C-alpha cells in the first residue's frame, strides 16, 4: 500500500508553477525554462507540453514520494519549438491557463509575460 501511495503522488499535476527564468537555443528550436513553485511544499518532476495551433500548453507533475519528497525532482525543462510557436501557457488547474511567454515576431525574441503587465 505504501508503494502505491509513493508512486501515485508523481502523477498529480501542480497548478502553482511559475517561470523563474528561460533561455532559447541559438537555432531557436528549443526553449529551456527554469521553474519554481509558489507553494512552500513539494517539487516538480516532469512537464507535459502540448502544441495547439501557435500555442504550447504546459502541465507539471509532482515529484514521487509524497507531500515534500524531492525524488525525481527537476526545475529545468526543455520545450521543443517550431516556426509556428508563438505562445507558452502554464496550467492553472480550474482557472484559465496563464500566458507566461510570447514571441515578439518583429524582434524575433521571446518575452516573459507577467500578470498585470502588458
C-alpha positions, 0 to 999 in steps of 0.5 A: 500500500505504501508503494502505491501511495509513493508512486501515485503522488508523481502523477498529480499535476501542480497548478502553482508553477511559475517561470523563474527564468528561460533561455532559447537555443541559438537555432531557436528550436528549443526553449529551456525554462527554469521553474519554481513553485509558489507553494512552500511544499513539494517539487516538480518532476516532469512537464507535459507540453502540448502544441495547439495551433501557435500555442504550447500548453504546459502541465507539471507533475509532482515529484514521487514520494509524497507531500515534500519528497524531492525524488525525481525532482527537476526545475529545468525543462526543455520545450521543443519549438517550431516556426509556428510557436508563438505562445507558452501557457502554464496550467492553472488547474480550474482557472484559465491557463496563464500566458507566461511567454510570447514571441515578439515576431518583429524582434524575433525574441521571446518575452516573459509575460507577467500578470498585470503587465502588458 
